[in-house]
Structure formats: C-alpha cells, structure tokens
Amino acid sequence: MNWTDERVEKLKKLWSEGLSASQIAAQLGGVSRNAVIGKVHRLSLPGRAKAGGTAATARTPKRTTSAPRAPNYASRIATRTVTRQQGATMLKEEIEIETIEEMEYVPKGNVVVPISRRLGLTELTERTCKWPVGDPLKDDFHFCGCESPDNSPYCGYHQKLAYQPVNERRRAAARVS
C-alpha cells in the first residue's frame, strides 16, 4: 500500500478531528493501525485532538514555574538530606570501630588424607568420589576418584569436610563471634 497525497491529506484531517489510529485505519482501508501511527510519527503531526475538539485546543502549554507556596510550608529539600547523611555517617563509624579477631588454623594431628586417583569428569562412576580438586580452568584439575559409599557422592574423608554436624557448626560460629 502506498501513501498517496490524497490518503495523507485524509489522514491529517481525521487525525486533527481526534479519531484514533484504529478508526483512521478502518476509514482509509488497506492499512493497519501501526501503519497509521508510523505515518503520523513520520509526518510529525501533533498529538491527536480529543474527539470533537480542534488541534489548537488539544494541548495546553506546560507551566515552567511552580505555583507560589504559602510561607508556612517548608521546602522539600531540607528534610531529605539530613537523615540520609546521619545514617551514612553512623554506618561509617561502625565500620571503623569494628575489629575482626584473627583465628589461627590448627590442624588435627591424626587426620589421614587419602591419595587421590586423579580422575577426569568422563571417568567418574556412581561409586567414585566426585570431590573437585584444583582450578577447573587449569590442566591439572581432577576429581578425587576414591571409592564412595552407595548413598554419597563423596568418599569418607570428603564426607567429613562436606557434611559437618550441627553442633560443630554452632561451636565454630560461637568462636568467631
């Protein structure tokens, strides 16, 4: 469908009368609502008038200045910034005062670390430990590969690392606090 001069003039007339894009499309025939909206946009036509009105009365100019306020109303700006500054300052003070107690790592003396079988991802089975060892982006990355029980993805050693009893976690948390 081509936009002839006659159809463009009819579009302008109907748009200025306040018809919707759907109504204009129906009257023109052979065009969609979106085609009408696109053509109106390309023609830079003003916003459509209300039905029964004229294009001149369709838009009222926006006020550039705000209405004068009564003297008993406070300005909005002063009430917002004071509270936020106080909260940010208080937060800074807490960070500067707060200290972290450094914990020393003491390994248990009777821990036996199993020798890893160094299996790749494709070599894992249901009965091998799937504990990842190393950086996955490096060439020496592998999985533990030791034998694991039926109900666990990890061997006995890695089960102890992965599944800690609740009491031990609470005790460790209490030491940190």
N, C-alpha and C positions, 0 to 999 in steps of 0.2 A: 504494500500500500504506500503510495506516495502522498506527501503533503502538498496539495495544490494550493495556490493562492486563495482560492475560494474557501477551501476547507480550513485554512489557517485563520482567515477572517471570521468564519463561523465559530471556530474555537475561541478566538479572542472575545467575540460577542457573548457567547454562552458563559465563558469564564467570568467576564465582568458582571454578568447577571447573577452570579453566585451559585451556578449549578456545580454539582460535584463532578469529579473526573469520571465516575461511572456513568452518570447521567449524560455527560457530554459524549462519551464513547458510544452510548446507545443511540444518541441522536445522529452522530456522524456515520455510524455503521462501518464495519470493517476494521475497526481499531480497538485495541484493548484499553483498559483503564490506565495501565502502566505506560502505554504509548502516549496517552493524553498528558499524563504527569510529566513524562520526559520532554515532550514538546513545549509544555508550559515553562518548564525549567530552562530549556534552551532559548526560548523567546524572552526570558527574564521578565515574565509577567508578574505583577504584584500579587500578593496573597488574595485569594478569591474573596469576593464580597459576600456578605450574607444575602440569602435569598430575598429579593425584593429591594435591596439597597443598591447603592452605586459604589463604584470603586473608590471614589474620593472619601466617602464616609466609612469605608471598611476599616481603616486603621487610624487610630488616634496617636499622635506623636507621644513618645515616652518622655516622662519628666526627667530632666537632667539633674535637678536639685531635689533634695529631700525636703519634706514639709518641716516647717519650724517646730521645734519641740517646746513644750511648756517648761519653764525654768525648774519645776520640781522633779523632773525626770533626769536621772543620772545617765551619763554616757555609757554605752555598752562596753567600750574598750577597757576601761579601768577595772572592771570586775573580773575579767577573764584571766589576765596575765599574772596577777599577784598569786593566785592559788597554784598555778602550774609551776611558777618559779620556786615557790616554797617546797613543793613536792619533789622537784628535781634536786634541789639543794639538800633536802633531807636524805634522799637516796644516795647522793654523793658522799655524805658524811658517814653513812652506814658502811659503804664500800671501803672507805679509808680506815675505819676503826676495826673492821672485821679482820681477824687473822685466822690462818689455817694451820692447824697443828700437823707437822710433817710426821708421817708414820714410817717406821723402819721395817723393812721386809726381813722376816726371819724364817728361812725355810725349815721344814721339819726334817729331822735327821734320818728317819727311816723310810723315806719315800723312794720307791723304785720306779724309774721311768722306763717304760717298755721300749724296745727297739722298734722303730717304725719300719714297716715293709715298703714304704715309699711307692704307693700305688697311684696310678693316674685315674682320672674320672671314669674312663671306659673299663677299667679293671676292677671296679668295686662290685661287690655282690651283696646279697641280703645279710650275709654272715661276716662282713668285714666292717671295721671301724671307719666311719666317714668323717673323722675329725680332720679339718683342713690344717695344713702346716705350711707356713710361709705366705708370701705375697702372691695372689693369683695372677698378677701381671708379670711375674718373673718366671724364668725357665725351670728353676728348682722347686716350684710349687708342687705339692703332692698331698695325699691323704694318708693317715696313719696306717690303715690296712690290717691292723691286728684283728684277731678273732673277737667277735662281739656276741653277747647272748642273744637268744631269739627275740626278746622284746625290746631291744635297744639298738639305736644306730651307732653307739659308741662302745669301745672296749671298757673294761673295768676301770682303768686309770682315767680315761677321759670322761667316764660317767661321774666320777667324783668331782671333776672340775666343772662339769656342766650342771649337775643336779646337786645343789647344796641343801642340807636340811634347814628348815625354817629357823631353828634355834641358833645355828651358826651364823645365819644372815643377820639375825637380830643382834647377836653379840658383836658382830663386826660393825654394824651400824651404830651401836652404842659407844664403841671405842672411838669412832670417828667424831661423834658429836661432842 
